[in-house]
Amino acid sequence: MKYQGVSALGVPLDFNSSHLRGPAEAPPVIRRILNNGSANLTSELGLNIGRDSRLQTLDDLCWQNEAAAFDAISQAAHDCYAQGRKLLTLGGDHSISYPLIKGLQAAGHQNITILHFDAHPDLYDELLGNRYSHACPFARTMEAGLADRLIQVGIRTLNQHQREQAERFDVEIHDMPSLVSGLPLLDIQGPVYISIDLDALDPAFAPGVSHHEPGGLSVRDILSLLQQLKGPVIGADLVEYNPRRDLNEMTAMVCAKLYKELAGLLLRDCA
């Protein structure tokens, strides 16, 4: 399918967070920093996203109550793809990835590979009694058969339960100890959905997250892996930025950088 452009959507949801609230406040902060004039809007692929009419910013999504949120997110994703547009989402906590991917597949996408950057595998069957916690989205995604492959990069909190879940779902994990000798070569042929949790980064690069987990990726590590991708990138989310914990908005600037690069990848093969 040939897409006509990319829609950027804010999803201000953090009620599935297990530790701290705050990621719901992220979308307007990221947009403000993106456009604050301190850096230009050209991605490393050479696309000026500020002048590209194929990239459109939508109003932040809203819903009547918490029980209605996931259906609203899935419907928004479905509608976007049904209109011939890709979706770039600013979260919000990581629980939003499941309904986003659900909506993507409902619009007709099959054989999806998810490329997931995170300190945590987010494969819990449930956490604190919540099966839709931000610690569970990829358990829900894989058990529902919404993706053919799940590739995780930056993991450094793999406990026994999540190890068993990873084996159950045949997850391909590139954890931080395995990256000491270098970044992996990503062999991905089909359509790719990218999910970036900001805590994939070492806290030195991104202090504005709810869960500080030292020993993580650098910004350049993530950019280098994104730039390996040659096939179609059909969607992406950027989640778990918590403005309440940021220092001098340096994490917001990292988000703005990643937003530019994700937008460039998504626009690369649009009409």
N, C-alpha and C positions, 0 to 999 in steps of 0.2 A: 504493500500500500504506500502511495506517495502522500506524505503529509504536507499541508499548506503552511504550517507554522507551529509555534509553541505558545502555550498559555501558561503564565506563572500565577500560581494560586497560593495564598496563605491559609494555613489550617491551624488556627490558634487553640489547640487542644492540649491540655496537660493533666487531665483528671485521672489518667492511667499511669501517672508517674508514681514510683514506689518510694521515693526518698524526699525530693523537694519539688515544689511547684515553681513555675517561672518560664518554661519553654513556650507557653501560650502567648507570651509577650514578645516573642522573637520576630515574627514577620515584619511588623512596621519598623523595627530597629534595623533589621538587615537592609530593607529598602532605603531607609534614610542614609545609612552609611554608604551604600552602593552609589548613591547620587549626591554625596556631600562635597564633591569637587576635589578631594585629595588625591584621587587616582582617575585615570581615564577608563572608559568602558569597553576597551578593546581586549578581547581574550587572546590567549597565546596562540590560538589557531588563526588569528588575524581578523576575526569578526568584531565589528563595533556593534555591540548589542544595543547601545543607546540610539543608533540610527537605523536599526534593522526593523522594518515594519512587520516582519513575520513574528516578532516576539511581542506578545500582548500581556499586560498585567491585569489580572482580574481582582475584583474586590475579595477581601478575606471571606472565607466560607463561614456560615453561621448555621445554627440548628436550634430547635425549640428547647430541647433538654438533652441531657447526657445520653439517654437511651436512644435518641434519634441520630446521634452524631455519626456513627459508622455508616448507616444507610445514606446519610447526606454526603459523606465523603465518597462512597462507592458510586453514587449516582453522579456526582460532579465529575469523577474520573471517566465514567462511562460516557457521559454526554460530551466531554471534551474530545475523546477519541472518535466517537461517532460522528463528530463534526469535522473530522480530518485534521485534528490538531494533537500534538504531543502535550504532555503535562509535566511541568517543573514545579514541585511543591516545596514550600517553606513551612516546616513545623515549628512548634508543636513537638510532642514527644513521639517516640518511635512506634507507638501502637498504631499510628496512622498508616504505616506502610501496608499492613494487611488489607484494610478496605480499599486503599488506592490500587493495589495489585489486583484485588478482586474485581474492581470496576474496569480495570484495563483488560482483564481476560474476558469479562462479560461483553466487551465491545468487539471481541473477535480475535484477540491476540493469543496465539498458542506457542508452545515451544520456547518459552521465555527463560533466559538465564538472568538470575539476580546476582549482581556484584555488590557485596555488602561490606562496607568499611565500619569497624566498630571495635571497641575494647571488649565487648560482651557478645556472645553468640545470639542472645535473645531467642533461645530455643526452649525456655522453660515451658512445661505443660501448663503450669499455673504458678503464680507468685502471690503470696498473701491472699489466697483464695480467689484471685482474679485471673481468669483464662485469657483476658484481653489486655493484660498489663503491657507496659512498654518493654517488659522482659520476655514477652511471648509471641511477637508478631510473626516470626518465621516458623514457629511450630504450627501456628494456625495456617500460614500460607502453604507450607509443605504438606500438611495432612489433608488439605483441601485440593491438592494437586494443581495449584495455581502456577507452578514453575517446574521446568524440567531439571534445572541445575541451580544450586545455591553455592556461590563461591564467597567465602568470608576472609577478609584480610585485616590484620591488626589485632586479632583476638589474644587476650592475655588474662582471662578469668574463667577458663574452662574447667568447671567442676565435674564430678562424676555423672550427675544427672544429665547435664547438657552434653557431655561426651556420649552418653548412651543415646540421646536424642539425635546428635549429629550422625551417629552410626545408623540409626533407624531411618533417617531421611537422606543418607548418602551425601552429606554436606562435605564440600571440599574446603578445608580450613588451612589457611596460611597464618599460623600464629606468630607472635613476635619472636619467640626463640628461633623459629625456622627462618626468619628473615635476616638473621645476623650475617649470613653469607650473601645476601642480596635480595632484591625484589623478585617475585615470581614472574615468569612469562605467562601471560594469560591467553590461553587458546580458546577463544570464544567465536563461534561461527555465526550463530543466529542472533535474533534481537536481544538487546541487553536492557535491563532496568537497573539503575544505579541507586543505592541507598547509602547515604553518608551520615553516620552518627558522629557528631563533633568530638565525642570522647574517644574515637579512634586515634585522634591526635594526642601526642604527649601533652600534659597540662602546661608545659612550657610554651607551647604554641597556641593552646586554646584553654585558658583558665576558666572561661565562662560556660561551664557545664555543671550539671548536678552531681556527676560521679567522677571525681578526679581519679584517674588510674595511671600512675607513672609508668614510663617505659614504652611509650607508644610511637606511632608514626610521626613523621614530619609532614608539613604541608607539601613539600616537594615530592615526598614519597607518593602521596595520593595523586598529585598532578602527573607524575611520571607514569603511574599505572593507568590513569584515565587516557593519557596520550598514546598508550599502546592499542587502544580499542580501534579497530578498523571497520567492524560491522555496524549495523544500525543501532543507535541508542534511542530507545523509544519512550523513555520516561525516567524521572529521577526525583528523589526527595532528599532534602537537607534538614536534619532533625537534631533535637536535643541541645540546641543553643539556649542557654539560660542567661538572659541579660542581667539578672539579679546578682550573678556571681562574676560578671566580667570585670576586667581591669582596663580602664582607659579605652574601652570599646575595642580592644585589640582582637578579641574573638569575633566580634561583629565584622571586623575588617577581613578576617579569615573567611567568614561566611560569604562576604561580598565577593571575594576572590573566587571561591568555589562556585558561587552562583554564576559568575561570568563564564567560567570554564565549562560548567554543565550546560549552560545555555548555548555556548558555542558548539558543543558536541551534539546537542539535540537539533540545532539548526543546520548542521552540516549537510544532511541529506534531505532537507525540506525543499519544496518547490520554490 
